[in-house]
Amino acid sequence: MTKKLYYDSAYTTEWQTGISQVLEREDGLYITLEETAYYPHGGGQPCDLGWINEIPVLDVILEGNAVLHKLERQPEGERVSCRVDWKRRFDHMKHHSGQHLLSAVCLNLLDALTVSFHLGDDYATIDIDKLDLTNEQLTAIECEANRLIYLNRSIDSYFVTNEEAAHLPLVKQPKVTENIRIVEIAGVEYNACGGTHVTSTGEIGIIKLLKSEKQKGNTRIYFKCGYRALEEFNASMQILASLSTKFNTGRDEILDRLEKWEHEHKQLQLELAAVKAENDSYFAQKLLSGAEGSLIMHVFENKPMKDMQTLAVKLSEGGGRYVLLASEQEHKVVLAQNGNQELSCGAYFKENLGTYHGKGGGSDKLAQAGFPSWDDAAAFIEFTRQSLS
Protein backbone atom coordinates (compact mmCIF):
# COMPACT_ATOMS: atom_id res chain seq x y z
CA MET A 1 0.00 0.00 0.00
CA THR A 2 1.34 3.42 -1.01
CA LYS A 3 1.62 6.09 1.69
CA LYS A 4 -0.19 9.14 0.29
CA LEU A 5 1.79 12.23 1.26
CA TYR A 6 -0.76 14.57 -0.35
CA TYR A 7 -3.11 13.69 2.52
CA ASP A 8 -0.52 14.84 5.06
CA SER A 9 0.14 18.10 3.20
CA ALA A 10 -0.79 19.34 -0.26
CA TYR A 11 2.32 21.50 -0.11
CA THR A 12 4.77 18.57 -0.23
CA THR A 13 6.46 18.81 -3.62
CA GLU A 14 9.87 17.12 -3.22
CA TRP A 15 10.84 13.86 -1.48
CA GLN A 16 12.88 10.72 -1.84
CA THR A 17 11.44 7.23 -1.65
CA GLY A 18 11.79 3.65 -2.83
CA ILE A 19 10.22 1.92 -5.83
CA SER A 20 7.75 -0.77 -4.76
CA GLN A 21 6.83 -2.26 -8.11
CA VAL A 22 7.43 -1.87 -11.85
CA LEU A 23 4.55 -2.73 -14.18
CA GLU A 24 4.83 -3.18 -17.95
CA ARG A 25 1.44 -2.61 -19.59
CA GLU A 26 0.16 -2.27 -23.14
CA ASP A 27 -0.11 1.51 -22.81
CA GLY A 28 3.31 1.97 -21.19
CA LEU A 29 5.42 1.57 -18.05
CA TYR A 30 4.08 2.25 -14.55
CA ILE A 31 5.77 2.23 -11.15
CA THR A 32 4.45 2.31 -7.59
CA LEU A 33 6.31 4.12 -4.83
CA GLU A 34 6.58 3.52 -1.09
CA GLU A 35 5.48 7.15 -0.60
CA THR A 36 3.94 9.55 -3.11
CA ALA A 37 2.74 13.14 -3.16
CA TYR A 38 1.43 12.77 -6.72
CA TYR A 39 -2.35 13.13 -6.61
CA PRO A 40 -4.11 10.69 -9.00
CA HIS A 41 -7.17 11.46 -11.13
CA GLY A 42 -10.30 11.64 -9.01
CA GLY A 43 -13.29 13.70 -7.91
CA GLY A 44 -13.24 15.91 -11.00
CA GLN A 45 -9.62 16.91 -10.30
CA PRO A 46 -6.87 15.99 -12.80
CA CYS A 47 -3.73 14.23 -11.64
CA ASP A 48 -0.47 15.86 -10.68
CA LEU A 49 2.49 15.72 -13.03
CA GLY A 50 6.19 16.17 -12.36
CA TRP A 51 9.45 14.25 -12.49
CA ILE A 52 10.91 11.07 -10.95
CA ASN A 53 14.72 11.12 -11.26
CA GLU A 54 14.07 13.88 -13.83
CA ILE A 55 11.98 11.44 -15.90
CA PRO A 56 8.62 13.10 -16.74
CA VAL A 57 5.55 11.68 -15.01
CA LEU A 58 2.96 11.24 -17.79
CA ASP A 59 -0.06 10.12 -15.77
CA VAL A 60 -1.06 9.13 -12.24
CA ILE A 61 -3.92 6.73 -11.50
CA LEU A 62 -5.35 5.04 -8.42
CA GLU A 63 -5.97 1.28 -8.39
CA GLY A 64 -7.31 0.11 -5.05
CA ASN A 65 -4.88 1.53 -2.49
CA ALA A 66 -1.97 1.71 -4.96
CA VAL A 67 -0.99 4.88 -6.80
CA LEU A 68 0.48 4.10 -10.25
CA HIS A 69 2.85 6.54 -11.95
CA LYS A 70 3.24 6.33 -15.73
CA LEU A 71 6.79 7.14 -16.90
CA GLU A 72 8.63 7.40 -20.21
CA ARG A 73 11.19 4.85 -18.97
CA GLN A 74 12.19 2.99 -15.82
CA PRO A 75 14.35 4.92 -13.32
CA GLU A 76 17.72 3.51 -12.38
CA GLY A 77 18.22 2.12 -8.87
CA GLU A 78 15.73 1.28 -6.15
CA ARG A 79 15.43 4.77 -4.63
CA VAL A 80 14.31 7.85 -6.53
CA SER A 81 14.02 11.61 -6.14
CA CYS A 82 10.54 12.97 -6.86
CA ARG A 83 9.35 16.47 -7.69
CA VAL A 84 5.77 17.64 -8.29
CA ASP A 85 4.97 20.31 -10.89
CA TRP A 86 4.04 22.94 -8.30
CA LYS A 87 2.48 25.43 -10.71
CA ARG A 88 0.01 22.78 -11.89
CA ARG A 89 -0.59 21.44 -8.35
CA PHE A 90 -1.23 24.90 -6.86
CA ASP A 91 -3.60 25.78 -9.71
CA HIS A 92 -5.58 22.59 -9.02
CA MET A 93 -5.62 23.33 -5.27
CA LYS A 94 -7.02 26.83 -5.83
CA HIS A 95 -9.68 25.62 -8.24
CA HIS A 96 -10.77 22.67 -6.10
CA SER A 97 -11.05 24.86 -2.99
CA GLY A 98 -12.74 27.50 -5.15
CA GLN A 99 -15.26 24.89 -6.29
CA HIS A 100 -16.09 23.96 -2.69
CA LEU A 101 -16.61 27.62 -1.86
CA LEU A 102 -18.71 28.26 -4.96
CA SER A 103 -20.83 25.17 -4.33
CA ALA A 104 -21.42 26.23 -0.72
CA VAL A 105 -22.56 29.67 -1.85
CA CYS A 106 -24.93 28.18 -4.46
CA LEU A 107 -26.42 25.94 -1.79
CA ASN A 108 -26.78 28.80 0.71
CA LEU A 109 -28.15 31.43 -1.68
CA LEU A 110 -30.18 29.30 -4.11
CA ASP A 111 -30.68 26.01 -2.27
CA ALA A 112 -28.93 24.49 -5.32
CA LEU A 113 -26.86 21.34 -4.84
CA THR A 114 -23.73 20.73 -6.92
CA VAL A 115 -24.08 17.45 -8.84
CA SER A 116 -20.73 17.45 -10.67
CA PHE A 117 -17.39 19.24 -10.91
CA HIS A 118 -14.87 19.32 -13.74
CA LEU A 119 -11.46 20.97 -13.79
CA GLY A 120 -10.00 21.36 -17.28
CA ASP A 121 -6.95 23.05 -18.72
CA ASP A 122 -8.88 26.18 -19.75
CA TYR A 123 -11.67 26.54 -17.18
CA ALA A 124 -13.54 24.75 -14.40
CA THR A 125 -17.26 23.99 -14.19
CA ILE A 126 -19.86 22.95 -11.67
CA ASP A 127 -23.33 21.64 -12.51
CA ILE A 128 -26.03 22.66 -10.03
CA ASP A 129 -29.56 21.25 -9.84
CA LYS A 130 -31.31 24.51 -10.63
CA LEU A 131 -32.40 26.02 -13.93
CA ASP A 132 -32.86 29.55 -15.28
CA LEU A 133 -30.32 31.52 -13.26
CA THR A 134 -30.63 35.25 -13.74
CA ASN A 135 -27.68 37.59 -14.23
CA GLU A 136 -28.50 39.09 -10.83
CA GLN A 137 -28.23 35.65 -9.18
CA LEU A 138 -24.90 34.92 -10.86
CA THR A 139 -23.58 38.30 -9.73
CA ALA A 140 -24.73 37.61 -6.18
CA ILE A 141 -23.01 34.19 -6.20
CA GLU A 142 -19.75 35.69 -7.44
CA CYS A 143 -19.80 38.54 -4.93
CA GLU A 144 -20.51 36.25 -1.97
CA ALA A 145 -17.82 33.75 -2.99
CA ASN A 146 -15.24 36.51 -3.24
CA ARG A 147 -16.39 38.04 0.06
CA LEU A 148 -15.59 34.71 1.73
CA ILE A 149 -12.20 34.67 -0.01
CA TYR A 150 -11.37 38.09 1.44
CA LEU A 151 -12.38 36.88 4.92
CA ASN A 152 -9.56 34.32 4.56
CA ARG A 153 -11.46 31.48 6.21
CA SER A 154 -9.27 28.50 7.15
CA ILE A 155 -9.55 25.26 5.18
CA ASP A 156 -8.71 22.11 7.13
CA SER A 157 -8.72 18.45 6.12
CA TYR A 158 -8.86 15.45 8.44
CA PHE A 159 -10.10 11.88 8.67
CA VAL A 160 -13.12 10.75 10.67
CA THR A 161 -14.95 7.52 11.32
CA ASN A 162 -18.38 6.76 9.93
CA GLU A 163 -19.90 7.47 13.35
CA GLU A 164 -18.13 10.84 13.60
CA ALA A 165 -19.17 11.77 10.07
CA ALA A 166 -22.80 11.13 11.00
CA HIS A 167 -22.64 14.03 13.47
CA LEU A 168 -21.21 16.52 10.96
CA PRO A 169 -23.44 18.75 8.77
CA LEU A 170 -22.05 17.27 5.55
CA VAL A 171 -23.29 18.56 2.20
CA LYS A 172 -23.97 14.94 1.18
CA GLN A 173 -23.16 11.56 2.65
CA PRO A 174 -19.85 9.99 1.58
CA LYS A 175 -19.71 6.80 -0.47
CA VAL A 176 -17.08 5.21 1.81
CA THR A 177 -17.76 4.06 5.36
CA GLU A 178 -14.26 4.24 6.88
CA ASN A 179 -11.28 6.62 6.75
CA ILE A 180 -13.60 9.41 5.61
CA ARG A 181 -11.64 12.53 4.72
CA ILE A 182 -13.38 15.78 5.54
CA VAL A 183 -12.53 19.16 4.01
CA GLU A 184 -13.85 21.91 6.25
CA ILE A 185 -14.07 25.58 5.29
CA ALA A 186 -14.47 27.33 8.63
CA GLY A 187 -17.99 28.67 9.06
CA VAL A 188 -18.93 27.70 5.49
CA GLU A 189 -19.20 23.93 4.94
CA TYR A 190 -18.12 20.38 5.74
CA ASN A 191 -17.54 18.17 2.70
CA ALA A 192 -16.23 14.63 2.24
CA CYS A 193 -13.42 14.98 -0.31
CA GLY A 194 -10.10 13.36 -1.20
CA GLY A 195 -8.65 16.20 -3.28
CA THR A 196 -5.83 18.67 -2.65
CA HIS A 197 -6.75 22.07 -1.22
CA VAL A 198 -5.22 25.34 -0.08
CA THR A 199 -5.15 26.06 3.66
CA SER A 200 -7.27 29.23 3.55
CA THR A 201 -9.77 30.83 1.21
CA GLY A 202 -7.44 33.81 0.70
CA GLU A 203 -5.08 31.58 -1.30
CA ILE A 204 -7.81 31.05 -3.92
CA GLY A 205 -7.13 34.65 -4.91
CA ILE A 206 -10.35 35.40 -6.78
CA ILE A 207 -13.28 33.55 -8.34
CA LYS A 208 -14.56 34.85 -11.66
CA LEU A 209 -17.74 33.41 -13.17
CA LEU A 210 -17.54 33.29 -16.96
CA LYS A 211 -20.97 32.10 -18.08
CA SER A 212 -23.77 29.64 -17.38
CA GLU A 213 -25.78 27.32 -19.62
CA LYS A 214 -28.42 24.62 -19.35
CA GLN A 215 -27.02 21.10 -19.19
CA LYS A 216 -29.27 18.00 -18.99
CA GLY A 217 -31.77 19.47 -16.58
CA ASN A 218 -29.12 21.33 -14.58
CA THR A 219 -27.20 24.58 -14.92
CA ARG A 220 -23.49 24.50 -15.73
CA ILE A 221 -21.45 27.40 -14.35
CA TYR A 222 -18.05 28.11 -15.89
CA PHE A 223 -15.46 29.79 -13.65
CA LYS A 224 -11.76 30.49 -13.12
CA CYS A 225 -9.72 31.07 -9.97
CA GLY A 226 -6.43 32.71 -9.06
CA TYR A 227 -3.96 33.33 -11.86
CA ARG A 228 -6.34 31.93 -14.46
CA ALA A 229 -8.91 34.56 -13.45
CA LEU A 230 -6.22 37.25 -13.66
CA GLU A 231 -5.20 36.07 -17.13
CA GLU A 232 -8.87 36.14 -18.17
CA PHE A 233 -9.18 39.71 -16.92
CA ASN A 234 -5.98 40.80 -18.72
CA ALA A 235 -7.14 39.20 -21.98
CA SER A 236 -10.50 40.98 -21.70
CA MET A 237 -8.77 44.29 -21.01
CA GLN A 238 -6.59 43.84 -24.11
CA ILE A 239 -9.70 43.27 -26.21
CA LEU A 240 -11.35 46.37 -24.74
CA ALA A 241 -8.23 48.43 -25.40
CA SER A 242 -8.10 47.21 -29.02
CA LEU A 243 -11.79 48.04 -29.54
CA SER A 244 -11.30 51.43 -27.93
CA THR A 245 -8.43 52.18 -30.33
CA LYS A 246 -10.29 50.79 -33.34
CA PHE A 247 -13.41 52.90 -32.71
CA ASN A 248 -11.38 55.85 -31.40
CA THR A 249 -13.50 56.12 -28.28
CA GLY A 250 -13.37 55.51 -24.54
CA ARG A 251 -14.19 52.09 -23.11
CA ASP A 252 -17.46 53.34 -21.63
CA GLU A 253 -18.69 54.35 -25.09
CA ILE A 254 -17.75 51.15 -26.97
CA LEU A 255 -21.22 49.59 -26.72
CA ASP A 256 -22.85 52.76 -28.09
CA ARG A 257 -20.39 52.81 -30.97
CA LEU A 258 -21.02 49.13 -31.71
CA GLU A 259 -24.79 49.69 -31.79
CA LYS A 260 -24.30 52.62 -34.16
CA TRP A 261 -21.95 50.53 -36.32
CA GLU A 262 -24.48 47.66 -36.39
CA HIS A 263 -27.26 50.03 -37.48
CA GLU A 264 -25.06 51.47 -40.22
CA HIS A 265 -24.10 47.96 -41.34
CA LYS A 266 -27.76 46.93 -41.65
CA GLN A 267 -28.50 50.05 -43.71
CA LEU A 268 -25.59 49.27 -46.02
CA GLN A 269 -26.77 45.67 -46.37
CA LEU A 270 -30.22 46.86 -47.40
CA GLU A 271 -28.74 49.27 -49.91
CA LEU A 272 -26.39 46.60 -51.25
CA ALA A 273 -29.27 44.13 -51.59
CA ALA A 274 -31.24 46.70 -53.58
CA VAL A 275 -28.28 47.38 -55.87
CA LYS A 276 -27.66 43.65 -56.38
CA ALA A 277 -31.33 43.06 -57.18
CA GLU A 278 -31.27 45.87 -59.74
CA ASN A 279 -28.02 44.56 -61.22
CA ASP A 280 -29.40 41.02 -61.40
CA SER A 281 -32.51 42.26 -63.19
CA TYR A 282 -30.37 44.12 -65.73
CA PHE A 283 -28.05 41.15 -66.20
CA ALA A 284 -31.00 38.77 -66.50
CA GLN A 285 -32.51 40.87 -69.27
CA LYS A 286 -29.17 40.91 -71.04
CA LEU A 287 -28.87 37.12 -70.90
CA LEU A 288 -32.49 36.60 -71.94
CA SER A 289 -32.18 38.93 -74.93
CA GLY A 290 -29.12 37.06 -76.16
CA ALA A 291 -30.40 33.57 -75.41
CA GLU A 292 -30.79 31.05 -78.21
CA GLY A 293 -32.30 27.59 -77.95
CA SER A 294 -33.43 25.95 -74.72
CA LEU A 295 -30.42 26.82 -72.53
CA ILE A 296 -29.21 30.02 -70.87
CA MET A 297 -25.64 29.59 -69.67
CA HIS A 298 -23.08 31.88 -68.06
CA VAL A 299 -19.82 31.36 -66.13
CA PHE A 300 -18.91 33.98 -63.52
CA GLU A 301 -15.37 34.53 -62.36
CA ASN A 302 -16.47 34.71 -58.72
CA LYS A 303 -20.09 34.76 -57.58
CA PRO A 304 -21.51 33.30 -54.32
CA MET A 305 -23.78 30.28 -54.59
CA LYS A 306 -26.75 32.09 -53.02
CA ASP A 307 -26.52 34.92 -55.57
CA MET A 308 -26.34 32.42 -58.45
CA GLN A 309 -29.41 30.60 -57.13
CA THR A 310 -31.40 33.86 -56.93
CA LEU A 311 -30.39 34.85 -60.45
CA ALA A 312 -31.07 31.37 -61.86
CA VAL A 313 -34.61 31.38 -60.45
CA LYS A 314 -35.22 34.85 -61.90
CA LEU A 315 -33.95 33.76 -65.32
CA SER A 316 -35.96 30.54 -65.35
CA GLU A 317 -39.18 32.47 -64.74
CA GLY A 318 -38.76 34.19 -68.11
CA GLY A 319 -39.73 31.20 -70.25
CA GLY A 320 -39.32 27.52 -71.00
CA ARG A 321 -35.56 27.37 -70.80
CA TYR A 322 -32.95 25.72 -68.60
CA VAL A 323 -30.56 28.05 -66.77
CA LEU A 324 -26.98 26.89 -66.12
CA LEU A 325 -24.75 29.18 -64.04
CA ALA A 326 -21.29 28.58 -62.59
CA SER A 327 -18.64 30.28 -60.43
CA GLU A 328 -15.12 29.55 -61.63
CA GLN A 329 -13.32 30.49 -58.42
CA GLU A 330 -15.68 28.56 -56.12
CA HIS A 331 -16.11 25.53 -58.46
CA LYS A 332 -19.91 25.76 -58.01
CA VAL A 333 -22.69 25.07 -60.53
CA VAL A 334 -26.43 25.84 -60.46
CA LEU A 335 -29.14 24.45 -62.75
CA ALA A 336 -32.71 25.79 -62.78
CA GLN A 337 -35.99 25.54 -64.74
CA ASN A 338 -39.49 26.92 -64.18
CA GLY A 339 -41.22 23.56 -63.77
CA ASN A 340 -42.47 23.24 -67.32
CA GLN A 341 -39.48 21.23 -68.51
CA GLU A 342 -39.46 17.44 -68.54
CA LEU A 343 -36.03 17.14 -66.87
CA SER A 344 -35.79 17.29 -63.08
CA CYS A 345 -32.73 19.35 -62.06
CA GLY A 346 -32.21 17.37 -58.85
CA ALA A 347 -32.55 13.97 -60.54
CA TYR A 348 -30.19 15.06 -63.34
CA PHE A 349 -27.53 16.08 -60.79
CA LYS A 350 -27.94 12.86 -58.82
CA GLU A 351 -27.47 10.78 -61.97
CA ASN A 352 -24.43 12.60 -63.40
CA LEU A 353 -22.48 14.39 -60.66
CA GLY A 354 -20.49 11.32 -59.59
CA THR A 355 -18.82 11.02 -63.00
CA TYR A 356 -17.27 14.46 -62.47
CA HIS A 357 -16.53 14.10 -58.71
CA GLY A 358 -19.24 16.60 -57.85
CA LYS A 359 -21.45 16.66 -54.76
CA GLY A 360 -24.84 18.30 -54.49
CA GLY A 361 -28.51 17.92 -55.21
CA GLY A 362 -31.79 19.77 -55.26
CA SER A 363 -35.42 19.82 -56.35
CA ASP A 364 -37.08 19.50 -59.74
CA LYS A 365 -36.77 23.26 -60.30
CA LEU A 366 -33.38 24.04 -58.75
CA ALA A 367 -30.19 22.10 -58.06
CA GLN A 368 -26.67 23.05 -57.02
CA ALA A 369 -23.32 21.30 -56.77
CA GLY A 370 -19.68 21.80 -55.81
CA PHE A 371 -16.59 20.25 -57.39
CA PRO A 372 -13.06 19.63 -56.11
CA SER A 373 -11.54 21.54 -59.05
CA TRP A 374 -12.58 23.87 -61.84
CA ASP A 375 -11.57 21.27 -64.43
CA ASP A 376 -14.19 18.89 -62.99
CA ALA A 377 -16.81 21.65 -62.90
CA ALA A 378 -16.00 22.76 -66.45
CA ALA A 379 -16.29 19.17 -67.74
CA PHE A 380 -19.70 18.82 -66.08
CA ILE A 381 -20.83 22.16 -67.52
CA GLU A 382 -19.81 21.11 -71.04
CA PHE A 383 -21.61 17.76 -70.65
CA THR A 384 -24.74 19.56 -69.43
CA ARG A 385 -24.57 22.11 -72.24
CA GLN A 386 -24.46 19.37 -74.85
CA SER A 387 -27.21 17.41 -73.09
CA LEU A 388 -29.64 20.33 -72.78
CA SER A 389 -28.94 22.43 -75.87
ZAZA-574832 format. One record per residue (C-alpha): y, x, z; residue number from 1. Coordinates in steps of 0.25 Angstrom, whole numbers. Each point is the difference from the previous one (the first is absolute). Layout:
REM ZAZA-574832
     yy     xx     zz    n
      Y      X      Z  NUM
...
END
This chain:
REM ZAZA-574832
     yy     xx     zz    n
      0      0      0    1
     14      5     -4    2
     10      1     11    3
     13     -7     -6    4
     12      8      4    5
      9    -10     -6    6
     -3     -9     11    7
      4     10     10    8
     13      3     -7    9
      5     -4    -14   10
      9     12      1   11
    -12     10     -1   12
      1      7    -13   13
     -7     13      1   14
    -13      4      7   15
    -12      9     -1   16
    -14     -6      0   17
    -14      1     -4   18
     -7     -6    -12   19
    -11    -10      4   20
     -6     -4    -13   21
      2      3    -15   22
     -4    -12    -10   23
     -2      1    -15   24
      3    -13     -6   25
      1     -5    -15   26
     15     -1      2   27
      2     13      6   28
     -2      9     13   29
      3     -6     14   30
      0      7     13   31
      0     -5     15   32
      7      7     11   33
     -2      1     15   34
     15     -4      2   35
      9     -6    -10   36
     15     -5     -1   37
     -2     -5    -14   38
      2    -15      1   39
    -10     -7    -10   40
      3    -13     -9   41
      1    -12      9   42
      8    -12      4   43
      9      0    -12   44
      4     15      3   45
     -4     11    -10   46
     -7     12      4   47
      6     13      4   48
      0     12     -9   49
      2     15      3   50
     -8     13     -1   51
    -13      6      6   52
      0     15     -1   53
     12     -3    -10   54
    -10     -8     -9   55
      6    -14     -3   56
     -5    -12      7   57
     -2    -10    -11   58
     -5    -12      8   59
     -3     -4     14   60
    -10    -12      3   61
     -7     -5     12   62
    -15     -3      0   63
     -5     -5     14   64
      6      9     10   65
      1     12    -10   66
     13      4     -7   67
     -4      6    -14   68
     10      9     -7   69
     -1      2    -15   70
      4     14     -5   71
      1      8    -13   72
    -11     10      5   73
     -7      4     13   74
      8      8     10   75
     -6     14      3   76
     -6      2     15   77
     -3    -10     10   78
     14     -1      6   79
     12     -5     -7   80
     15     -1      1   81
      6    -14     -2   82
     14     -5     -4   83
      5    -14     -2   84
     10     -3    -11   85
     11     -4     11   86
     10     -6    -10   87
    -11    -10     -5   88
     -5     -2     15   89
     14     -3      6   90
      3     -9    -12   91
    -13     -8      3   92
      3      0     15   93
     14     -6     -2   94
     -5    -11    -10   95
    -11     -4      9   96
      8     -1     12   97
     11     -7     -9   98
    -10    -10     -4   99
     -4     -3     14  100
     14     -2      4  101
      3     -9    -13  102
    -12     -8      3  103
      4     -3     14  104
     14     -4     -4  105
     -6    -10    -11  106
     -9     -6     11  107
     11     -1     10  108
     11     -6    -10  109
     -9     -8     -9  110
    -13     -2      7  111
     -6      7    -12  112
    -13      9      2  113
     -2     12     -9  114
    -13     -1     -7  115
      0     13     -8  116
      7     13     -1  117
      0     11    -11  118
      7     13      0  119
      1      6    -14  120
      7     12     -6  121
     13     -8     -4  122
      1    -11     10  123
     -7     -7     11  124
     -3    -15      1  125
     -4    -10     10  126
     -5    -14     -3  127
      4    -11     10  128
     -6    -14      1  129
     13     -7     -4  130
      6     -5    -13  131
     14     -1     -5  132
      8     10      8  133
     15     -2     -2  134
      9     12     -2  135
      6     -3     14  136
    -13      1      6  137
     -3     13     -6  138
     13      6      4  139
     -3     -5     14  140
    -13      7      0  141
      6     13     -5  142
     11      0     10  143
     -9     -3     12  144
    -10     11     -4  145
     11     10     -1  146
      6     -5     13  147
    -13      4      7  148
      0     13     -7  149
     13      4      6  150
     -4     -5     14  151
    -11     12     -2  152
    -11     -8      7  153
    -12      9      4  154
    -13     -1     -8  155
    -13      3      8  156
    -14      0     -5  157
    -12      0     10  158
    -14     -5      1  159
     -5    -12      8  160
    -13     -8      2  161
     -3    -14     -5  162
      3     -6     13  163
     13      7      1  164
      4     -4    -14  165
     -2    -14      4  166
     11      0     10  167
     10      6    -10  168
      9     -9     -9  169
     -6      6    -13  170
      5     -5    -13  171
    -14     -3     -4  172
    -14      3      6  173
     -6     14     -5  174
    -13      0     -8  175
     -6     11      9  176
     -5     -3     14  177
      1     14      7  178
      9     12     -1  179
     12     -9     -5  180
     12      7     -3  181
     13     -7      3  182
     14      4     -6  183
     11     -5      9  184
     14     -1     -4  185
      7     -2     14  186
      6    -14      1  187
     -4     -4    -14  188
    -15     -1     -2  189
    -14      5      3  190
     -9      2    -12  191
    -14      5     -2  192
      1     11    -10  193
     -7     14     -4  194
     12      5     -8  195
     10     12      2  196
     13     -4      6  197
     13      6      5  198
      3      0     15  199
     13     -8     -1  200
      6    -10     -9  201
     12      9     -2  202
     -9     10     -8  203
     -2    -11    -11  204
     15      2     -4  205
      3    -12     -7  206
     -8    -12     -6  207
      5     -5    -14  208
     -5    -13     -6  209
     -1      1    -15  210
     -5    -14     -4  211
     -9    -11      2  212
    -10     -8     -8  213
    -11    -11      1  214
    -14      6      0  215
    -12     -9      1  216
      6    -10     10  217
      7     11      8  218
     13      7     -2  219
      0     15     -3  220
     12      8      6  221
      2     14     -7  222
      7     10      9  223
      3     15      3  224
      2      8     12  225
      7     13      4  226
      2     10    -11  227
     -5     -9    -11  228
     10    -11      4  229
     11     11     -1  230
     -5      4    -14  231
      1    -14     -4  232
     14     -2      5  233
      4     13     -7  234
     -6     -5    -13  235
      7    -13      1  236
     13      7      3  237
     -2      9    -12  238
     -2    -13     -9  239
     12     -6      6  240
      9     12     -3  241
     -5      1    -14  242
      3    -15     -2  243
     14      2      6  244
      3     11     -9  245
     -6     -7    -12  246
      9    -13      2  247
     11      8      5  248
      1     -8     13  249
     -2      1     15  250
    -14     -4      6  251
      5    -13      5  252
      4     -5    -13  253
    -12      4     -8  254
     -7    -14      1  255
     13     -6     -5  256
      0      9    -12  257
    -14     -2     -3  258
      2    -15      0  259
     11      2    -10  260
     -8      9     -8  261
    -11    -10     -1  262
      9    -11     -4  263
      6      9    -11  264
    -14      4     -4  265
     -4    -15     -2  266
     12     -3     -8  267
     -3     12     -9  268
    -14     -5     -1  269
      4    -14     -5  270
     10      6    -10  271
    -11      9     -5  272
     -9    -11     -1  273
     10     -8     -8  274
      3     12     -9  275
    -15      2     -3  276
     -3    -14     -3  277
     11      0    -10  278
     -5     13     -6  279
    -14     -6     -1  280
      5    -12     -7  281
      7      9    -10  282
    -11      9     -2  283
    -10    -12     -1  284
      8     -6    -11  285
      1     13     -7  286
    -16      2      0  287
     -2    -15     -4  288
     10      1    -12  289
     -8     13     -5  290
    -14     -6      3  291
    -10     -1    -11  292
    -14     -6      1  293
     -6     -5     13  294
      3     12      9  295
     13      5      7  296
     -2     14      4  297
     10     11      7  298
     -3     13      7  299
     11      3     11  300
      2     15      5  301
      1     -5     14  302
      0    -14      5  303
     -6     -6     13  304
    -12     -9     -1  305
      7    -12      6  306
     12      1    -10  307
    -10      1    -12  308
     -8    -13      5  309
     13     -8      1  310
      4      4    -14  311
    -14     -2     -5  312
      1    -14      5  313
     13     -3     -6  314
     -4      5    -13  315
    -13     -8      0  316
      8    -13      2  317
      7      2    -13  318
    -12     -4     -9  319
    -15      2     -3  320
     -1     15      1  321
     -6     10      9  322
      9     10      7  323
     -4     14      3  324
      9      9      8  325
     -3     14      6  326
      7     10      8  327
     -3     15     -5  328
      4      7     13  329
     -8    -10     10  330
    -12     -1    -10  331
      1    -16      2  332
     -3    -11    -10  333
      3    -15      0  334
     -5    -11     -9  335
      5    -14      0  336
     -1    -13     -8  337
      6    -14      2  338
    -14     -7      2  339
     -1     -5    -14  340
     -8     12     -5  341
    -15      0      0  342
     -1     14      7  343
      0      1     15  344
      8     12      4  345
     -8      2     13  346
    -13     -1     -7  347
      4      9    -11  348
      4     11     10  349
    -13     -2      8  350
     -8      2    -13  351
      7     12     -6  352
      8      8     11  353
    -13      8      5  354
     -1      7    -14  355
     14      6      2  356
     -2      3     15  357
     10    -11      4  358
      1     -9     12  359
      6    -13      1  360
     -1    -15     -3  361
      7    -13      0  362
      0    -15     -4  363
     -1     -6    -14  364
     15      1     -2  365
      3     13      6  366
     -8     13      3  367
      4     14      4  368
     -7     14      1  369
      2     14      4  370
     -6     13     -7  371
     -2     14      6  372
      7      6    -12  373
      9     -4    -11  374
    -10      4    -11  375
     -9    -11      6  376
     11    -10      0  377
      4      3    -14  378
    -14     -1     -5  379
     -2    -14      7  380
     14     -4     -6  381
     -5      4    -14  382
    -13     -7      1  383
      7    -13      5  384
     10      1    -11  385
    -11      0    -10  386
     -7    -11      7  387
     11    -10      1  388
      9      3    -12  389
END
